[in-house]
């Protein structure tokens, strides 16, 4: 999810003592989520562990955090913590030697409250490098007024219902999603048997085995092309996320495949909505299995006060603060106890089901070479009817440097 960020520094004066400890956290958050982080960091000083601690919350452009950390950490000028960062950045940063393993700072109670998938996502080469906090995956957000029966249970009925509710001339649509973005549509690909990287015998990713050009990937891409060119869904121009958000919040879109980051706007618009997962596509090998992203707090390997930084990280990611962040920004907690508190929340339940059925994005450095070629191939595969999908995907895989 991309955000427009501008650099600011929120300095929290938490103790008058001249000997107060100081911690710094870099973040790419903005708006209400930044306010939450700032206030929660301030609240840390009121705890036993945080007494006498000053926390600087520094906003760094989201797409600059990695490089800035690599440059500043070895010189001793980097932050103590980073958050919230997605788990797919862990591999590259750990390989660069700027992340601190954090398993030693997690007690048994904390580990028990976190699902294995979240801990695995934040791990690289058998070491845990982050404090998991939130998960995300795309799911279908639907308008209950337009779809009182909920999401259709079979693929045929899903398509036919979407067609009945689609009238481009009246700007009415049954189903939309950004079919040009790999992250958004991966669930369709994976259901057909595609995968990003295969696995070695020890369970680690094998970057030499790329499954984005196999028969399942071709079927997944064809499924999306058929939605546009054969079934009359998702016309050109309607794949833009901003367009889809505008349509849904105006009550002109029945089903929208998107993530929890858009729920705030849906609620603000007063739409009576539900959240669920798409049905299994016809001919699929498995269920819709979207990418799962885990966001958490990472620690600088060159930090000067790692034990205290770990206490702050644990506080920011505890069950209560995960619950509070959900209320503010709609993020989905990974804490088991937080999820239990929110079990009646349709957002947590719906996106939680998608997360449970999903596949964590690979977090190895080689993933960086995958996105651009894959994105170009997917965009071209739905640009014109009868595109050479197999050729496009094969070319893309050839451009992915994973050695």
C-alpha positions in Angstrom: 0.0 0.0 0.0 1.5 3.3 -1.0 1.1 6.4 1.1 2.0 10.0 0.5 4.4 10.9 3.4 6.1 14.1 4.3 9.0 14.3 6.7 8.3 15.6 10.1 9.7 14.9 13.6 7.5 14.4 16.6 9.6 14.9 19.7 8.1 13.5 22.8 9.6 15.1 25.9 8.8 12.4 28.4 11.1 13.1 31.3 12.8 16.2 32.8 15.8 14.3 33.9 19.0 15.3 32.2 20.0 11.7 32.3 16.8 10.5 30.5 17.3 7.7 28.0 16.5 8.5 24.4 15.1 6.2 21.7 14.3 6.9 18.1 11.9 5.2 15.9 11.6 5.8 12.1 8.2 5.4 10.6 6.4 5.8 7.3 3.0 6.2 8.9 0.9 9.3 8.4 -2.5 10.7 9.5 -4.3 9.1 12.3 -1.9 6.2 12.4 1.0 8.5 13.0 -1.0 10.2 15.7 -1.5 6.8 17.3 2.2 5.9 17.2 3.2 9.3 18.6 0.7 9.0 21.5 1.5 5.4 22.2 5.2 6.1 22.3 4.4 8.9 24.8 2.3 6.5 26.9 5.3 4.2 27.1 7.0 6.7 29.4 4.1 6.0 31.9 5.0 2.4 32.2 7.5 0.9 34.6 9.8 -0.1 31.7 9.5 3.3 30.0 10.0 5.5 33.0 12.5 8.3 32.1 12.6 7.5 28.4 12.4 10.1 25.7 11.2 8.8 22.3 11.7 10.6 19.0 9.2 9.6 16.4 10.7 10.6 13.0 8.7 10.3 9.8 10.9 9.1 6.9 9.5 8.6 3.4 8.3 5.0 3.2 10.4 4.2 0.1 13.6 5.7 1.6 13.7 3.9 4.9 15.7 0.9 3.7 18.5 2.8 2.1 18.7 5.4 4.8 19.0 2.6 7.4 21.8 0.9 5.4 23.7 4.1 5.2 23.1 5.4 8.7 23.2 2.3 10.9 26.9 1.5 10.6 27.8 5.1 11.5 25.8 5.0 14.7 23.3 7.7 13.4 20.4 5.4 12.6 17.2 4.8 14.7 16.7 2.3 17.4 13.5 0.9 15.8 11.6 1.0 12.5 7.9 0.6 12.2 5.7 -0.4 10.9 7.6 -2.2 8.1 6.3 -5.2 6.0 8.0 -8.5 6.4 9.1 -8.7 2.8 11.8 -6.2 3.6 13.3 -8.4 6.3 15.5 -10.5 4.0 17.3 -7.7 2.3 17.9 -5.7 5.5 19.0 -8.8 7.4 21.4 -9.7 4.6 22.8 -6.1 4.8 23.6 -6.7 8.4 21.5 -3.8 9.8 18.8 -5.8 11.6 19.1 -7.2 15.1 17.7 -10.7 15.8 15.0 -10.3 18.4 14.0 -13.8 19.6 15.9 -13.3 22.9 13.6 -10.4 23.7 10.3 -12.3 23.4 9.1 -14.1 26.5 7.1 -17.3 26.3 3.8 -15.5 26.9 4.3 -13.1 24.0 5.3 -15.9 21.6 2.3 -17.9 22.6 0.0 -15.0 21.7 1.5 -14.8 18.2 0.6 -17.2 15.4 3.4 -19.2 13.8 2.7 -17.7 10.4 3.4 -14.2 11.8 6.7 -15.3 13.4 7.7 -17.2 10.3 7.0 -14.2 8.1 9.3 -12.0 10.2 12.1 -14.6 10.2 15.0 -15.0 7.8 17.4 -17.9 7.7 16.0 -19.3 10.9 16.3 -16.0 12.9 13.4 -13.8 14.0 14.0 -10.2 13.0 10.8 -8.4 13.9 8.0 -7.9 16.5 4.8 -8.9 14.5 1.9 -6.6 14.9 -0.6 -6.6 12.0 -1.5 -8.7 9.0 -3.1 -7.8 5.7 -4.4 -9.6 2.7 -6.9 -8.5 0.1 -10.5 -9.7 0.4 -13.9 -8.8 -1.1 -15.6 -5.8 0.5 -19.2 -5.9 -0.6 -22.2 -3.6 -0.5 -25.0 -5.3 1.4 -27.7 -3.2 -0.2 -26.6 -4.3 -3.7 -25.7 -7.8 -2.6 -28.1 -8.7 0.2 -27.3 -12.4 -0.1 -23.6 -11.8 0.3 -20.7 -13.0 -1.9 -21.9 -15.8 -4.3 -20.6 -19.2 -3.2 -19.6 -20.6 -6.6 -17.5 -19.1 -9.4 -20.2 -19.3 -12.0 -22.7 -17.5 -9.8 -20.0 -15.0 -8.8 -19.4 -14.1 -12.5 -23.1 -14.1 -13.5 -24.0 -11.9 -10.5 -21.2 -9.5 -11.3 -22.4 -9.3 -14.9 -26.0 -8.5 -13.9 -24.9 -5.7 -11.6 -22.6 -4.2 -14.3 -23.7 -1.3 -16.5 -20.7 0.8 -17.5 -22.8 3.5 -19.1 -24.5 4.1 -15.8 -21.2 3.7 -13.9 -22.6 0.7 -12.1 -20.3 -2.3 -11.5 -20.7 -5.8 -10.0 -17.0 -6.5 -9.4 -13.8 -4.6 -9.7 -10.2 -4.9 -8.6 -6.9 -3.6 -9.9 -6.1 -6.5 -12.3 -2.8 -4.9 -13.2 -1.2 -5.3 -9.7 0.5 -8.6 -8.9 -0.1 -8.1 -5.1 -3.8 -7.7 -5.6 -4.4 -10.6 -8.0 -2.0 -13.1 -6.7 -4.8 -15.1 -5.1 -6.2 -16.0 -8.5 -2.8 -17.1 -9.7 -2.0 -19.2 -6.7 -5.4 -20.9 -6.8 -4.4 -22.2 -10.3 -1.1 -23.6 -9.1 1.3 -20.6 -9.6 3.9 -19.7 -6.9 6.7 -17.2 -6.6 9.5 -19.4 -5.3 9.6 -23.1 -4.7 10.9 -24.5 -1.5 14.1 -26.4 -0.7 14.1 -29.6 1.4 14.7 -27.6 4.6 11.6 -25.4 3.9 13.6 -22.3 2.8 12.8 -20.5 -0.5 14.5 -21.7 -3.6 15.1 -18.6 -5.7 16.1 -20.7 -8.7 12.6 -22.2 -8.9 10.2 -19.5 -10.0 6.6 -20.6 -10.6 5.2 -17.4 -12.2 5.4 -18.7 -15.7 4.1 -22.2 -15.2 0.8 -23.6 -16.4 -1.0 -22.4 -13.3 0.3 -18.8 -13.8 -0.9 -18.9 -17.4 -4.4 -20.1 -16.3 -4.5 -17.4 -13.6 -3.6 -14.6 -16.0 -6.2 -16.0 -18.5 -8.9 -16.0 -15.9 -8.3 -12.3 -15.3 -8.2 -11.5 -19.1 -11.4 -13.4 -19.5 -13.1 -11.3 -16.9 -12.3 -8.2 -18.9 -12.6 -9.4 -22.5 -15.1 -12.3 -22.4 -17.3 -11.5 -19.4 -17.4 -7.7 -19.7 -16.1 -7.0 -16.2 -13.4 -4.6 -15.2 -13.3 -2.4 -18.3 -10.2 -0.4 -19.2 -10.0 2.6 -17.0 -11.9 1.0 -14.1 -8.8 -0.8 -12.8 -7.5 2.3 -11.0 -7.8 2.0 -7.2 -9.0 5.6 -6.8 -11.7 5.1 -9.3 -12.9 1.9 -7.6 -12.9 3.6 -4.2 -15.0 6.4 -5.5 -17.5 4.0 -7.0 -17.8 1.9 -3.9 -18.2 4.8 -1.5 -20.9 6.2 -3.8 -22.8 2.9 -3.7 -22.1 2.1 -7.4 -19.9 -1.0 -6.9 -21.2 -4.2 -5.4 -17.9 -6.1 -4.8 -14.4 -4.7 -4.5 -11.3 -6.8 -4.0 -9.1 -4.6 -1.9 -7.4 -4.5 1.5 -8.2 -3.3 5.0 -6.4 0.0 4.3 -9.5 1.2 2.5 -12.1 0.4 5.2 -11.8 3.8 6.8 -13.1 5.5 3.7 -15.9 2.9 3.4 -17.0 3.5 6.9 -16.9 7.3 6.4 -19.1 6.9 3.4 -21.8 5.2 5.5 -21.9 2.1 3.3 -23.5 -1.0 4.9 -20.7 -3.5 4.0 -19.4 -7.0 4.6 -16.1 -8.6 4.0 -15.3 -12.1 2.7 -13.3 -14.1 0.3 -14.0 -15.0 -3.4 -15.2 -18.4 -4.3 -12.8 -21.0 -5.7 -12.4 -20.3 -9.5 -13.5 -22.9 -11.9 -10.7 -25.3 -12.7 -8.6 -24.1 -9.8 -6.3 -26.4 -7.8 -7.0 -24.7 -4.6 -8.9 -21.9 -2.9 -8.2 -18.2 -3.5 -5.0 -17.7 -1.6 -3.9 -14.0 -1.6 -0.5 -12.6 -0.5 -0.3 -12.1 3.2 1.8 -9.2 4.5 2.8 -9.0 8.1 3.9 -5.6 9.5 5.9 -5.1 12.6 8.7 -3.3 14.4 12.3 -4.0 13.4 15.4 -3.2 15.5 18.6 -1.6 14.3 21.6 -4.0 14.7 23.8 -1.0 15.6 21.4 0.4 18.2 23.0 1.7 21.4 20.2 0.6 23.8 18.8 -2.6 22.4 17.2 -4.0 25.6 15.2 -0.7 26.2 14.3 -0.5 22.5 13.0 -4.1 22.7 10.8 -3.1 25.6 9.4 -0.2 23.6 8.8 -2.5 20.6 7.0 -5.0 22.8 4.8 -2.3 24.2 3.9 -0.8 20.8 2.9 -4.3 19.6 1.1 -5.6 22.6 -2.4 -6.9 22.3 -4.1 -3.8 23.6 -2.2 -1.5 21.3 -2.9 -3.7 18.4 -6.6 -3.5 19.3 -6.4 0.3 19.5 -4.7 0.6 16.2 -7.4 -1.5 14.6 -10.0 1.0 15.9 -8.0 3.9 14.5 -6.8 2.6 11.2 -8.5 -0.7 10.5 -5.4 -2.8 10.6 -5.8 -6.5 11.4 -4.0 -7.6 14.6 -2.0 -10.7 14.6 -2.2 -11.1 18.4 -4.5 -14.0 19.2 -5.9 -12.3 22.2 -6.5 -9.1 20.2 -8.4 -11.1 17.5 -10.5 -12.7 20.2 -11.5 -9.2 21.5 -12.5 -8.2 18.0 -14.2 -11.4 16.9 -17.5 -9.6 16.2 -15.8 -7.1 14.0 -16.7 -7.9 10.4 -13.4 -6.4 9.2 -11.3 -8.5 11.4 -13.4 -11.6 10.7 -13.5 -11.1 6.9 -9.9 -10.1 6.3 -8.8 -12.6 9.0 -10.3 -15.3 6.8 -8.3 -14.1 3.9 -5.2 -14.0 5.9 -5.8 -17.5 7.2 -6.2 -18.8 3.6 -3.3 -16.7 2.3 0.3 -17.1 1.5 3.0 -14.9 3.1 5.0 -13.0 0.6 8.6 -14.3 0.2 10.9 -12.1 2.3 14.2 -13.1 0.6 16.2 -10.4 -1.2 15.6 -12.0 -4.6 11.9 -10.9 -4.3 13.1 -7.4 -5.3 13.8 -8.6 -8.8 10.4 -10.1 -9.2 8.0 -7.2 -9.0 8.8 -5.0 -12.0 8.9 -7.8 -14.7 5.9 -9.4 -13.2 3.9 -6.2 -13.0 4.7 -5.4 -16.6 3.6 -8.9 -17.8 0.4 -8.7 -15.9 -0.4 -5.3 -17.2 0.2 -6.3 -20.8 -1.8 -9.6 -20.3 -5.0 -7.6 -19.8 -4.3 -4.7 -22.1 -5.5 -6.3 -25.3 -7.6 -9.3 -26.1 -5.8 -12.5 -27.1 -2.5 -11.4 -25.7 0.3 -13.9 -25.7 0.1 -14.6 -22.0 2.5 -17.5 -21.9 5.1 -15.5 -23.8 4.6 -12.5 -21.6 5.0 -14.5 -18.4 7.9 -16.5 -19.8 9.8 -13.3 -20.7 9.1 -11.8 -17.3 10.5 -14.9 -15.5 13.6 -14.6 -17.7 14.1 -11.0 -16.4 14.0 -12.0 -12.8 17.5 -12.1 -11.6 17.5 -14.5 -8.7 21.0 -15.9 -8.6 
